[in-house]
Amino acid sequence: MSPRPRTAVDTMSGSQRAAILMLALGEDHCARIFSMMHEEEIKEISVAMSQLGSVPAEIVEELCNSFSRSIGSAGMLVGSFDSTERLLQKTLSRERAAQIMEEIRGPAGRTMWDKLGNVNEAVLANYLKNEYPQTVAVVLGKVKPDHAARVLGLLPEGFALEVVMRMLRMESVQKDVLDSVEKTLRSEFMSNLARSTRRDSHEVIADIFNNLDRQIEARFMNALEDRNKDAADRVKSLMFTFDDLGRLTPDGVGKLMRAVERDKLPIALKGASEQVRSLFLGCLSERAGKLLRDDIAALGPVRLRDVDEAQTSIVALAKDLASQGEIEINERQDEQMVL
C-alpha cells in the first residue's frame, strides 16, 4: 500500500492543531478545556490561535476527522508515565514537557517548596553544598524550619555558617531571584531526582488510606501505630482529610463551597467536626447559613458511608483547586499550650 500523501494538517505544529480544534469546539467547551491547563499551555495555544488567520473549511474538517479517527481506532487505552511524556513532547517544548513530568513524578507537594520539604534532607544537603551560599539561603528560607534545620546540620560547618549569615542579612527576596532559583531547582535537581528515585512509600500509603472507608482506615492506622509509630506519623502528615479543610482561609472556603455539588455539602457537614462545620457556616450570610442548617437537620440519620463519600469528593475538589492555585491550604501546625 502506498503511503498517504502529506496534507496541510501534517505540516502543522501540535499547538496549531490544538488551537483549530478548540476554536471548532466553540467558546464554552474551549473555556472548560483552558480551565484544566497550565498557564504556559494556555499561552502557547493562545499564541497559535492569534496567528492562525483564516482556516479553510476543508482543513478544519480534515483535522476533526483525523482526531475522530485516532480516538475511534484507539481501542483499549493505557495511561502511563511514558505515554503521557510522549504525548506532551509532541505538543509542548521539551523543557515544558520535562517540567510537567517532573511535577507528576516528583515528591508530593503543590509547589516547588512543598516538594523540597518532602525530599530527604541528606539528598537535599548533598545537592545544596555545591551551590552558592546565597542560593542555599533562599532555599532554606522557603522550606519548613524543621526541615531546614536538618539540612543545615548536614552541610559543611564553614559553609553552613556562611549560609546562616546570608539568611540573617537577607531581606525580602525579589520575585525574579526567587523565580530563577525555582527554575534552577526544577531543571537541575527535581527532574534528576524524579528520574532516580521512586515515589515515597509513605506517600503511596497516605493516598490509599485517604480513599479507605473511615472505620477501615482507623483500624489500619491504629495497627500501624502499634507496629511503627514513626511510619504512622509520617503517613498521617501526608494524608489530607475533611477535618484539614479547617486550615482553609475564609476566602478559600467560599470558593470551595461555590464549586461543590449542592447536595453533597449538607451530607458532608452532617458528620463534620464542629470546627469545620462552623467554618463553612461562618462564610455564609445569615439567611444562607440558616438554609444550610435546615438542610443538614432535614437529612435525619445518614449512613456513615454516605458521609465518607461526600467528604472524600469535597476533599478531592479542594486538592484540585489548591493545585490550580485557586485556594490556599495553610500548613498544619501542632497546637501546644505552655502554661
C-alpha positions as CSV (number, residue, x, y, z in Angstrom):
1,M,0.0,0.0,0.0
2,S,1.5,3.4,-1.0
3,P,1.9,5.9,1.8
4,R,-0.8,8.6,2.3
5,P,0.2,11.9,0.7
6,R,1.1,14.6,3.1
7,T,-1.5,17.3,3.6
8,A,-1.5,20.8,5.2
9,V,-2.6,19.3,8.5
10,D,0.5,17.1,8.6
11,T,2.8,20.2,8.5
12,M,1.1,21.9,11.4
13,S,2.5,22.0,14.9
14,G,0.7,20.4,17.8
15,S,-0.3,23.8,19.2
16,Q,-1.7,24.9,15.9
17,R,-3.8,21.7,15.7
18,A,-5.0,22.2,19.3
19,A,-5.9,25.8,18.5
20,I,-8.0,24.9,15.5
21,L,-9.8,22.0,17.3
22,M,-10.6,24.3,20.3
23,L,-11.9,27.0,18.0
24,A,-14.1,24.4,16.3
25,L,-15.4,23.2,19.6
26,G,-16.8,26.7,20.5
27,E,-16.2,29.2,23.3
28,D,-17.9,27.2,26.1
29,H,-16.0,23.9,25.5
30,C,-12.8,25.9,24.9
31,A,-13.1,27.7,28.2
32,R,-13.6,24.4,30.1
33,I,-10.5,22.9,28.5
34,F,-8.5,26.0,29.2
35,S,-9.5,25.8,32.9
36,M,-7.7,22.5,33.1
37,M,-4.5,23.7,31.5
38,H,-1.4,25.3,32.9
39,E,-0.7,29.0,32.2
40,E,2.1,28.2,29.8
41,E,0.0,25.8,27.8
42,I,-2.8,28.3,27.6
43,K,-0.3,30.9,26.4
44,E,1.2,28.6,23.8
45,I,-2.2,27.7,22.3
46,S,-3.5,31.3,22.5
47,V,-0.5,32.5,20.5
48,A,-1.2,29.8,17.9
49,M,-4.8,30.9,17.8
50,S,-4.0,34.5,17.3
51,Q,-1.7,33.7,14.3
52,L,-4.0,31.2,12.5
53,G,-5.8,33.7,10.3
54,S,-8.5,32.2,8.1
55,V,-8.5,28.4,8.2
56,P,-10.3,26.8,5.2
57,A,-13.3,24.6,6.0
58,E,-11.6,21.6,4.4
59,I,-8.6,21.8,6.8
60,V,-10.9,22.1,9.8
61,E,-12.9,19.1,8.5
62,E,-9.7,17.1,7.9
63,L,-8.3,17.9,11.3
64,C,-11.6,17.0,13.1
65,N,-11.9,13.7,11.1
66,S,-8.3,12.9,11.9
67,F,-8.9,13.5,15.6
68,S,-12.1,11.4,15.5
69,R,-10.3,8.5,13.7
70,S,-7.5,8.5,16.1
71,I,-9.9,8.3,19.1
72,G,-12.1,5.7,17.4
73,S,-9.3,3.4,16.5
74,A,-7.6,3.6,19.9
75,G,-9.3,0.6,21.3
76,M,-8.2,-0.1,24.9
77,L,-6.2,2.9,26.3
78,V,-3.3,2.5,28.7
79,G,-2.2,5.6,30.6
80,S,1.4,5.6,31.9
81,F,4.3,7.9,32.6
82,D,5.9,7.0,29.2
83,S,2.8,7.5,27.1
84,T,2.0,10.8,28.9
85,E,5.5,12.1,28.3
86,R,5.4,11.1,24.6
87,L,2.1,13.0,24.2
88,L,3.4,16.1,26.0
89,Q,6.6,16.2,23.9
90,K,4.6,16.1,20.7
91,T,2.5,19.1,21.8
92,L,4.9,21.1,24.0
93,S,8.5,22.1,24.1
94,R,10.9,19.5,25.5
95,E,11.6,21.8,28.5
96,R,8.0,22.3,29.3
97,A,7.1,18.6,28.9
98,A,10.0,17.7,31.2
99,Q,8.8,20.2,33.8
100,I,5.3,18.8,33.8
101,M,6.5,15.2,34.1
102,E,8.8,16.2,37.0
103,E,5.7,17.6,38.7
104,I,3.8,14.4,38.1
105,R,6.7,12.0,39.1
106,G,8.4,14.2,41.8
107,P,7.8,14.2,45.5
108,A,4.4,15.2,46.8
109,G,3.5,18.9,47.1
110,R,1.6,21.7,45.5
111,T,4.6,24.0,45.0
112,M,8.3,23.6,44.5
113,W,8.9,24.4,48.1
114,D,6.4,21.9,49.3
115,K,8.2,19.3,47.1
116,L,11.5,20.2,48.6
117,G,10.0,19.6,52.1
118,N,9.4,16.0,51.1
119,V,12.9,15.4,49.8
120,N,15.2,13.5,52.1
121,E,17.4,16.0,54.0
122,A,20.7,14.2,53.1
123,V,19.8,14.2,49.4
124,L,18.9,17.9,49.5
125,A,22.0,18.8,51.5
126,N,24.3,16.9,49.1
127,Y,22.9,19.0,46.3
128,L,23.0,22.3,48.1
129,K,26.6,22.0,49.3
130,N,27.7,22.7,45.7
131,E,25.5,25.8,45.3
132,Y,26.3,29.4,46.2
133,P,25.6,30.3,49.9
134,Q,23.0,32.9,48.8
135,T,21.1,30.3,46.8
136,V,21.1,27.9,49.7
137,A,19.9,30.8,52.0
138,V,16.9,31.4,49.7
139,V,16.0,27.7,49.6
140,L,16.3,27.2,53.4
141,G,14.3,30.3,53.9
142,K,11.4,28.9,51.9
143,V,11.2,25.3,53.3
144,K,9.8,24.4,56.8
145,P,12.1,25.4,59.7
146,D,12.5,21.8,61.0
147,H,13.5,20.5,57.5
148,A,15.8,23.5,57.0
149,A,17.4,22.7,60.4
150,R,18.2,19.1,59.4
151,V,19.6,20.1,56.1
152,L,21.7,22.9,57.7
153,G,23.2,20.3,60.1
154,L,24.4,18.2,57.3
155,L,26.2,20.9,55.4
156,P,29.9,21.5,55.9
157,E,30.3,23.7,59.1
158,G,32.0,26.7,57.5
159,F,29.6,26.7,54.5
160,A,26.6,26.3,56.8
161,L,27.7,29.3,58.9
162,E,28.1,31.4,55.7
163,V,24.5,30.4,54.7
164,V,23.3,31.4,58.2
165,M,25.0,34.8,57.8
166,R,23.3,35.3,54.4
167,M,20.0,34.4,55.8
168,L,20.4,36.9,58.6
169,R,21.3,39.7,56.2
170,M,18.6,38.7,53.7
171,E,15.5,40.9,53.5
172,S,12.6,40.2,51.1
173,V,13.7,38.1,48.1
174,Q,12.9,39.8,44.8
175,K,10.5,37.8,42.6
176,D,12.9,37.4,39.7
177,V,15.6,36.0,42.0
178,L,13.0,33.6,43.5
179,D,11.8,32.5,40.1
180,S,15.4,32.0,38.9
181,V,16.2,29.8,41.9
182,E,13.0,27.8,41.5
183,K,13.7,27.3,37.8
184,T,17.1,26.0,38.5
185,L,15.8,23.6,41.1
186,R,13.2,22.3,38.7
187,S,15.6,21.8,35.8
188,E,18.7,20.6,37.6
189,F,17.6,19.0,40.8
190,M,14.0,17.9,40.9
191,S,14.0,16.4,37.4
192,N,17.1,14.4,38.1
193,L,15.6,13.3,41.5
194,A,12.4,12.2,39.8
195,R,14.3,10.0,37.4
196,S,16.5,8.5,40.0
197,T,14.1,7.8,42.8
198,R,10.8,6.1,43.1
199,R,7.7,7.5,44.8
200,D,7.9,7.7,48.6
201,S,6.2,4.6,50.0
202,H,4.6,6.7,52.9
203,E,3.0,8.9,50.2
204,V,1.6,5.9,48.5
205,I,0.1,4.6,51.7
206,A,-1.3,8.0,52.6
207,D,-3.1,8.2,49.2
208,I,-4.5,4.7,49.8
209,F,-5.6,5.5,53.4
210,N,-7.3,8.7,52.1
211,N,-9.5,6.5,50.0
212,L,-10.4,3.9,52.6
213,D,-13.7,3.8,54.5
214,R,-13.2,5.8,57.6
215,Q,-13.6,2.9,60.0
216,I,-11.2,0.6,58.0
217,E,-8.7,3.5,57.8
218,A,-8.8,4.0,61.5
219,R,-8.3,0.3,62.1
220,F,-5.3,0.2,59.8
221,M,-3.8,3.4,61.3
222,N,-4.2,2.1,64.9
223,A,-2.4,-1.1,63.9
224,L,0.3,0.8,62.1
225,E,0.8,3.0,65.2
226,D,1.3,-0.1,67.3
227,R,3.7,-1.6,64.9
228,N,5.7,1.5,63.8
229,K,4.7,4.9,65.3
230,D,7.2,6.9,63.2
231,A,5.9,5.4,60.0
232,A,2.3,6.1,61.1
233,D,3.1,9.7,62.0
234,R,4.8,10.2,58.6
235,V,1.7,8.8,56.8
236,K,-0.6,11.0,58.9
237,S,1.4,14.1,57.9
238,L,0.9,13.3,54.2
239,M,-2.8,12.5,54.5
240,F,-5.4,15.1,53.8
241,T,-8.8,14.7,55.5
242,F,-12.0,16.6,55.6
243,D,-11.0,18.0,59.0
244,D,-8.0,19.5,57.3
245,L,-10.3,21.8,55.5
246,G,-10.3,23.8,58.7
247,R,-6.9,25.1,57.5
248,L,-8.6,26.9,54.6
249,T,-8.8,30.6,54.6
250,P,-12.4,32.0,54.6
251,D,-11.9,33.1,51.0
252,G,-10.8,29.5,50.2
253,V,-13.9,28.1,51.9
254,G,-16.1,30.4,49.9
255,K,-14.6,29.3,46.6
256,L,-14.8,25.7,47.6
257,M,-18.5,26.0,48.5
258,R,-19.3,27.6,45.2
259,A,-17.7,24.6,43.4
260,V,-19.2,21.8,45.5
261,E,-22.3,20.0,44.2
262,R,-25.3,21.3,46.1
263,D,-26.5,18.0,47.5
264,K,-23.1,16.9,48.9
265,L,-22.3,19.7,51.3
266,P,-25.1,19.0,53.8
267,I,-24.3,15.3,53.9
268,A,-20.6,16.0,54.4
269,L,-21.2,18.6,57.2
270,K,-23.6,16.2,58.9
271,G,-20.6,14.2,60.0
272,A,-18.1,17.0,60.3
273,S,-16.4,18.3,63.4
274,E,-17.9,21.4,65.0
275,Q,-14.8,23.4,63.9
276,V,-15.2,22.6,60.2
277,R,-19.0,23.0,60.3
278,S,-18.7,26.4,61.9
279,L,-16.0,27.5,59.4
280,F,-18.3,26.6,56.4
281,L,-21.4,28.2,58.0
282,G,-19.5,31.3,59.0
283,C,-18.7,32.0,55.4
284,L,-22.4,32.3,54.5
285,S,-24.9,35.1,55.0
286,E,-27.3,34.7,57.9
287,R,-30.1,33.6,55.6
288,A,-27.9,31.2,53.6
289,G,-26.4,29.8,56.8
290,K,-29.9,29.1,58.2
291,L,-30.9,27.3,54.9
292,L,-27.8,25.1,55.1
293,R,-28.5,24.3,58.8
294,D,-32.1,23.4,57.9
295,D,-30.8,21.2,55.0
296,I,-28.5,19.4,57.5
297,A,-31.3,18.9,60.1
298,A,-33.7,17.7,57.4
299,L,-31.4,14.8,56.5
300,G,-32.1,12.8,59.6
301,P,-29.9,9.8,60.2
302,V,-27.3,9.4,57.5
303,R,-25.2,6.4,56.7
304,L,-21.5,6.8,57.6
305,R,-20.6,5.5,54.1
306,D,-22.6,8.4,52.5
307,V,-20.9,10.9,54.7
308,D,-17.5,9.5,53.8
309,E,-18.2,9.6,50.1
310,A,-19.4,13.2,50.3
311,Q,-16.5,14.3,52.3
312,T,-14.0,12.4,50.1
313,S,-15.4,14.1,46.9
314,I,-15.1,17.6,48.6
315,V,-11.5,16.9,49.7
316,A,-10.6,15.8,46.2
317,L,-12.2,19.0,44.8
318,A,-10.2,21.1,47.4
319,K,-7.0,19.4,46.3
320,D,-7.7,20.2,42.7
321,L,-8.5,23.9,43.4
322,A,-5.3,24.1,45.5
323,S,-3.2,22.6,42.7
324,Q,-4.6,25.2,40.3
325,G,-3.8,28.0,42.7
326,E,-7.5,28.8,43.3
327,I,-7.3,28.3,47.0
328,E,-4.6,28.1,49.6
329,I,-4.4,25.4,52.3
330,N,-2.4,26.6,55.3
331,E,0.3,24.4,56.7
332,R,-0.7,22.1,59.6
333,Q,0.7,23.3,62.9
334,D,1.0,21.4,66.1
335,E,-1.0,23.3,68.7
336,Q,0.9,23.3,72.0
337,M,0.0,25.2,75.1
338,V,2.6,26.5,77.5
339,L,1.2,27.3,81.0
